[in-house]
């Protein structure tokens, strides 16, 4: 099950994210998930794997 998460974001940033999502043929939600996944991969390369329990 995927939990819901509410995010407050400024209008200009949201419009730009929608533009990028459309360009990448993704939903806005899919684009945000993709960005977050890339950020986590980068973080783990620099700091080591995040261990979840």
N, C-alpha and C positions, 0 to 999 in steps of 0.2 A: 504494500500500500504506500502511495506517495502522499506525504503530508502537504497540506496547503500552507503557503507562506505569503504574507502580505508585504509589499515593498513600496515605500514612498520614494518617488523619483521625480526630478524636476522635468518640466514639460519639454524643454529643448533636448535634453538627454534621451527622453522617451521617444521623441520623434526621430532622432538620429538612430536609435536602436531599431525602431520599426523599419527605417530605410535599409539598414544593413540586413535585417532579417529577410525583407523582401528580396534584396539583392542575392542573398544566399539561399533563397527559396525555402526558408524556414518560418515557422511560427515565431512570434515574439518570445514565447516561453522557451521554445527550442533553441533560439539564438542565445538567450540568457544562460541556459544550461550549458551550452557549448562554451561560452566565454568563461563560465565558472570552472568547468572541467579543465580548460587550458590553463587557467590560473593555478589550480590545484596541482597539475602536473609540473608546472614551473616551480611552484613552492617546494614540492617534494624533491625535485632535482637538486635544489639549493640546500634544503634542510633535512632531507631524509623522509622516508615513508611515514605517513601519519598512521599510527596504530589506533584502530577503533576496537572497543570492547563491547 
